Amino acid sequence: MSLRELIIDAWSWINYKPAMADPERPGHRAFPELNHSWVPEPDRRRLAVYKVLAAYDNNQAGQLATATGDVHGLERRELGDPAKLIDTTLGYLLGAEQTIVVPGAEHAEGRGPAGVDGDEGDAPPPEAVQAADLQERLRTWAEKELWPLRIQQAERCAVRCGDAVYTLAWEPAKQRVLLRTYDPGFYFPEWDDGEQDSSEYPSRIHFAWDLPADPARGLKDRVRRITYELGPIGAATAPGITKDGRAIREQVAGADGDPALTVGDTLHPVTGSVQRTYPWAPGRPSGTTCYLTDAEWLLEDLGGAHDLYSLPADKASHRVRSDGQVLDRLDLMVDFIPVVHVPNTIPDGGEHWGKSSLGTVLQLLDELAATDTDSASASATTGTPIVALSGARLPIDRTTGQPLPVRVEAGTVWQLSESGRMDALDTSAQLAELRQRIDHMLTRLASNTRLTTAGLGSLDPASVPSGYALQLALGPLDSLIAAMRLARAHKYVLLLRMVQRLHQAGQVWPAGESLPARLVWGAHTPTDRTTVLADVVAGYGAGVFSLETAVRMLQDAGYPIEDIPEEIERIQRRAFDQAARLADATGDNAVVREYLQLPEADPIPQVPLIPAAQQLSRSPATPSQPPA
């Protein structure tokens, strides 16, 4: 590659690969399918990078090298190091579990029952009840949609390729939102020139891939494209059929012959544009909606003038949804594109794409594979050494009269003359050096990926003097996971907001302003639960933090607490029951107040003992002695 062909972009780290040497046709020898006319030229380099990384993940880097002209590529030994790096990084990223949390939901249970005079007491605020309801709905939806499995699928692809894509779609038959993941190689965002850069949300997104021919069904080679596009709201449409039998959507005419509007849409009196009030934005009409198109084109109908972004509309064959709706600019009744792109790293300014976790260490993985190959060769000569014989009487083949090949086997005896000798080539020193080099590269690999030797499991536990020293050793891993989770934080907030709004559009969830929901990751390193428990008991007992915070700390430390409000309710109910039994046993409300640790300023309730114990609203601290 000459200097004038030097490319610096989001994938510059892979320029050294022969498959990426040609900037105009990357991977044209290894991946000929990228040269199809419909594949946009600016995206071919990105797609080639994804394929190279997939080859490393599947131990096919040697085959890739062979396809690009390396005659020794098939001899390359690949022992799964790239896949281990991907899976290890993924495990630390995801943590022990992933939980959907709506802020404020933990206060939905209130802090106590109503008063004796009809007073509502510390009833939970309405916004807390709404947050708890949304949290329960989201968790129920996540369980039905196999949320942990989908996250595993998408995030592993993000760690390997640098990008992952989620799509959301309303399913009328199931009455819920479907969550699916796509390979980023099928993802083609499109931005308007001069209006927004690649760091903003695109106004048009395509998913496209080849469909191979199926002679048995009479199907030719095709390309399928799914397009989401934001645009102004138009007239109502209905499924129709063209003269040649193609399914399309046609405008619905009213009684006067003019185009009819969808129920609920109105015309703006000044601009004449169609407006719609969405369930999540009451009182704020919008003139924007999202259109969905899903169609196929025959490859033979596409020429050099057509790429993914300019496929001919008159050659399209549109698909039909399960409810009979033709997917030809179908109005999805939402004002956003239900697609979420997740980058693996925080993109540079103006950049859209993330970076693979293998990116900066790909050459190191090549060196490691080459050293493994040399080590295997040295092991062969060490285990079965090369022997030189002098003055030996070799066995003769009686048929040909020629000496038989000499083989070094256990129990082999050679008869040597008086001046004969036998020398063996000793390669054990080279083998030891190669193994030391492998250890050195593994240490450097752990350092450069920031997974650390402790994170990769290659650190000897006996060499760690204390837990604090181990925590310091895991410092780079902590910063790595923090940055990766930061790159994803807003994306999952956006995804959960879309889930809420699609259910509102489907009229199965109550209308109203969208509440923020976020994905909480589990701890990525082991937690000293004993220390956390001691801090919780001391801090809550001293009144430094609330019961809600104490229970959340225990949950984050790995204690089996599934629902914080429910756990708080159990704690309070048990404390009130114990206070009631204490009142029955002692007949003294002052003892009850002391047990519940009520301040001296609070009067002793002048009501029967058991009702008084049930009406106390303060969360008790853990008593030093159980009641008699």
MARKOLTOR-577331 format. One record per residue (C-alpha): x, y, z; residue in three letters. Coordinates in steps of 0.05 Angstrom, whole numbers, plus 5000, padded with zeros to 4 digits. Last residue first. Example, Ala and Ser with C-alpha at 12.3 -4.5 7.8 and 13.67 -1.06 7.14 Angstrom:
527349795143SER;524649105156ALA;
This chain:
421147606493ALA;423048086437PRO;429547966400PRO;435748316427GLN;440248816390SER;434349076350PRO;435149196275THR;432949896261ALA;425550016253PRO;422150346193SER;417550886220ARG;410150826209SER;407450596276LEU;400150426262GLN;400849666272GLN;404049766340ALA;398450226361ALA;393249736336PRO;396449196381ILE;397049646442LEU;390349986444PRO;390950726430VAL;394651296464GLN;400551296415PRO;406851496453ILE;408752186431PRO;414552296383ASP;419752766412ALA;423352196445GLU;425051906377PRO;421951216359LEU;426950646362GLN;422050096343LEU;423949716406TYR;424050346448GLU;417150546423ARG;414549846438VAL;417449876508VAL;414150546518ALA;407450236496ASN;407549786558ASP;403149176566GLY;409448746566THR;407548106529ALA;401948396486ASP;406248996467ALA;412048536448LEU;407448126404ARG;405148756368ALA;412348996360ALA;414248326329GLN;408548386279ASP;410549096263PHE;417848896250ALA;415648316205ARG;411248766164ARG;416749276157GLN;421848766132ILE;416948436085ARG;414849106056GLU;422149296045ILE;423248636007GLU;417248765963GLU;419649475948PRO;426649215930ILE;424548635884ASP;429148045870GLU;433548045932ILE;438247435929PRO;444447795957TYR;449347975903GLY;452648605929ALA;448049035886ASP;441948735922GLN;445048875990LEU;446449595971MET;439249655945ARG;436649406012VAL;440649936049ALA;438550496002THR;431250326011GLU;432150286087LEU;434850986088SER;441951236098PHE;446051506155VAL;440851316208GLY;446050996254ALA;442650316247GLY;442350406172TYR;449750556167GLY;452150016215ALA;447749456187VAL;449149656115VAL;456649726126ASP;456949036159ALA;453048736101LEU;457749056051VAL;463848786087THR;461048086089THR;459048136015ARG;466148255992ASP;464348315919THR;467147895862PRO;468248285797THR;463248495743HIS;457748695791ALA;451048655756GLY;448649145704TRP;442749615714VAL;438749755651LEU;434950405654ARG;427850675654ALA;425751395646PRO;418251515647LEU;414551685583SER;408952185591GLU;402051885589GLY;397651345558ALA;396250695593PRO;399150055563TRP;395449605514VAL;393550135464GLN;398549895410GLY;401350605409ALA;402250555484GLN;405849885476HIS;410250215423LEU;411550795471ARG;413950355529GLN;418549935485VAL;421350575454MET;423050845523ARG;426450185539LEU;430750235477LEU;432650965491LEU;434750805562VAL;438550215533TYR;442350665485LYS;443751195537HIS;447650715581ALA;451350345525ARG;457550765517ALA;457850855592LEU;457750105601ARG;463850035556MET;467450595593ALA;466050295662ALA;468049605637ILE;474849865615LEU;475950285678SER;474549685723ASP;479149235681LEU;484749745687PRO;483949735763GLY;483848975771LEU;490948965798ALA;489049505849LEU;483349065873GLN;487948475878LEU;492748885921ALA;486949075965TYR;485048345972GLY;491948185998SER;498747905981PRO;497047655911VAL;502347155888SER;498446555917ALA;492646725870PRO;497046585809ASP;494647045754LEU;492446715689SER;484946795702GLY;483847295646LEU;481647825696GLY;487647715741ALA;492247755681THR;489148425663THR;482948535619LEU;486049195598ARG;486448945526THR;493649175522ASN;495548885590SER;492248205581ALA;495448145511LEU;502148345540ARG;501647795591THR;499547305537LEU;505347535494MET;510347405549HIS;507446725564ASP;507946545490ILE;515146795488ARG;516846355548GLN;513845765511ARG;518045935450LEU;524345965492GLU;522845285523ALA;521744985454LEU;528345285429GLN;532044965488ALA;528544295476SER;530944275404THR;536243725413ASP;538343415346LEU;540542705359ALA;547442435340ASP;549241695330MET;556241435320ARG;560040905281GLY;567540815284SER;567240105312GLU;561139945269SER;554140085293LEU;548339595300GLN;541839975307TRP;536539785357VAL;529340065359THR;525739905424GLY;521640555424ALA;521440845354GLU;525941285313VAL;524841095241ARG;530040945188VAL;527440825118PRO;529340135091LEU;535840065054PRO;534939844981GLN;535439134956GLY;528739204922THR;525338564946THR;529738415005ARG;528939115034ASP;535339215072ILE;536039375146PRO;541339905162LEU;548239735188ARG;550540375220ALA;557140715208GLY;554441415220SER;547341565240LEU;544142255247ALA;537642285287VAL;532242825283ILE;528342815347PRO;521342535358THR;518842895421GLY;523543485411THR;522643525335THR;515043515342ALA;515044005400SER;519144485358ALA;513944465303SER;508344575353ALA;512145165383SER;512945475314ASP;505445435303THR;504045715372ASP;508846275358THR;505146445293ALA;498446435330ALA;501146895383LEU;504047375331GLU;497347395296ASP;493847525362LEU;498648095374LEU;496948375306GLN;489648375326LEU;490948715393VAL;488249415379THR;481949175345GLY;480048555384LEU;475348945430SER;472049195366SER;471049935358LYS;464550315354GLY;461350655294TRP;457651315289HIS;463351825287GLU;462452585292GLY;466752615354GLY;469951945368ASP;465451365386PRO;464951115459ILE;466250375453THR;462149755435ASN;457050165397PRO;449549995405VAL;444950185348HIS;437550215368VAL;431950145317VAL;424650335328PRO;425050965284ILE;421151515319PHE;414551885312ASP;410051275320VAL;403751065283MET;407550525243LEU;405050805177ASP;406450265124LEU;410850535069ARG;409749895029ASP;409349325080LEU;402549075058VAL;398248955119GLN;394848275121GLY;395348155197ASP;401447705189SER;405148235149ARG;405548245073VAL;412048325035ARG;413148804977HIS;415948594909SER;420049174883ALA;421549294809LYS;417549944803ASP;421150234864ALA;428050194832PRO;433450114885LEU;436950764900SER;439950714970TYR;442049984964LEU;445450104898ASP;442850204828HIS;446550494768ALA;450849874760GLY;444749464745GLY;439249134785LEU;433748724751ASP;438148104750GLU;438948154825LEU;431548074834LEU;428748564884TRP;425248444950GLU;421148894996ALA;419849115067ASP;417849845076THR;416250155143LEU;414250885153TYR;415451295216CYS;411251905233THR;412152655237THR;407053225242GLY;406553235317SER;401153485364PRO;403353675435ARG;397453645483GLY;398852945505PRO;405752695485ALA;406351955503TRP;399551775473PRO;401352115406TYR;397452705380THR;397352715304ARG;398053275253GLN;396853295178VAL;399553925144SER;394954465119GLY;399755005142THR;394555465174VAL;388655045197PRO;393054435213HIS;389353825189LEU;387453285239THR;389252565253ASP;385152165304GLY;382451655254VAL;387251635195THR;385652165143LEU;381752075079ALA;384252295010PRO;378952704974ASP;373452354935GLY;367752694973ASP;366052065012ALA;373351955030GLY;378851634989ALA;383851145019VAL;390751194989GLN;393650554961GLU;398850074990ARG;402249564945ILE;401948824929ALA;404248644859ARG;399348294813GLY;401248604746ASP;395349084748LYS;397349314817THR;394449044882ILE;391949424944GLY;392849445020PRO;390150085053ALA;392650795062THR;390651395105ALA;393252065083ALA;400152315101GLY;404252445163ILE;410852775146PRO;416952325144GLY;421551875184LEU;424051255148GLU;425050525166TYR;427150095108THR;427649335102ILE;431449105040ARG;431648405011ARG;436348234953VAL;434647674905ARG;437747084868ASP;432146704833LYS;426346304863LEU;423045724827GLY;421545344891ARG;426344774876ALA;431045254842PRO;432245654906ASP;436746244891ALA;440346584948PRO;437347164987LEU;442447724995ASP;442048235052TRP;439248915070ALA;437149305132PHE;436050035118HIS;435450645164ILE;432851345148ARG;432651965192SER;439251785225PRO;440451935299TYR;446452395307GLU;453852205310SER;453852085235SER;452752815220ASP;446253205211GLN;443253675160GLU;448753765109GLY;447253135070ASP;441352745100ASP;443752125136TRP;442851395118GLU;444050815165PRO;445850135134PHE;445349525179TYR;445948825150PHE;453348775169GLY;451348995239PRO;448348305250ASP;441248415273TYR;437848315341THR;430448235354ARG;425448495406LEU;418048385392LEU;413248885424VAL;406748615452ARG;399648435432GLN;401647735410LYS;397647755345ALA;398648495334PRO;406248445338GLU;409349145347TRP;416549155324ALA;423149325358LEU;429949265326THR;436649205362TYR;443449305329VAL;450549145350ALA;457149475335ASP;464649395349GLY;465148735312CYS;467048255368ARG;464648635430VAL;458448875394ALA;456848175368CYS;457447905438ARG;453048475462GLU;447348325413ALA;446747585425GLN;447747625501GLN;442748195505ILE;437647785467ARG;438647195514LEU;437847625576PRO;431447945548TRP;427947295530LEU;421947685500GLU;416947415551LYS;421547575610GLU;422948265583ALA;415448415576TRP;414248215649THR;420248645670ARG;417649245630LEU;410649175659ARG;413249125730GLU;417649735721GLN;411850125691LEU;407449965750ASP;412950145800ALA;414050815765ALA;406650975765GLN;406150815840VAL;412251255853ALA;409051825812GLU;402651765852PRO;406351875919PRO;406351285968PRO;401951366029ALA;405551626090ASP;399351716134GLY;392851736096GLU;389352026156ASP;382651686169GLY;383051826243ASP;387151216262VAL;392751356213GLY;394150996147ALA;399450456140PRO;406950556135GLY;412950766093ARG;410050766023GLY;409850155978GLU;411550545915ALA;418050815941HIS;422450295906GLU;419350495839ALA;422551185843GLY;427551065787PRO;425150525738VAL;429949935740VAL;430849375689ILE;435848865716THR;441748525683GLN;445347955719GLU;452147705742ALA;456148205702GLY;454448365629LEU;461048725614LEU;465348235652TYR;462447645615GLY;462847985548LEU;470248145558THR;471547415575THR;467447165516ASP;470947615466ILE;477947485493LEU;476646735494LYS;474146765422ALA;480447115400PRO;484946605437ASP;481445995407GLY;487445555393LEU;489145755322GLU;495045385290ARG;497045665222ARG;498945125172GLU;493145315128LEU;496046015119GLY;502745775092HIS;501345955020VAL;499146655040ASP;495446924979GLY;489247275005THR;485046645008ALA;490546305048THR;490546865099ALA;482946795107LEU;483846045117GLN;488946185172GLY;484246695204ALA;478946155208GLN;478946025283ASN;471546225288ASN;472646895324ASP;478447065277TYR;474046945216ALA;468547365247ALA;473547935255LEU;475347895181VAL;468047885162LYS;466348505202TYR;472348875172VAL;469948705102ALA;463048995118LEU;466249645141ARG;470549705078ARG;464549565034ARG;460250105066ASP;462650705024PRO;461650294960GLU;454350154973PRO;452649404963VAL;447449364906TRP;452649214853SER;455248584886HIS;462548654903ASN;461748464976LEU;459847764954GLU;467047664931PRO;469547615003PHE;476647335003ALA;478847624936ARG;475048274938HIS;476548375012GLY;476949125006PRO;475449384936ARG;476850134936GLU;481850154994PRO;485749544967ASP;490149305024ALA;484349065068MET;485048325052ALA;492548385059PRO;491648575132LYS;495849175155TYR;490049655147ASN;486349325206ILE;487749875257TRP;485150395208SER;477950155219TRP;474750785247ALA;478451205196ASP;485451355172ILE;486751125101ILE;493551115069LEU;492851044993GLU;497551624978ARG;502851295021LEU;503050664978SER;500050005000MET;
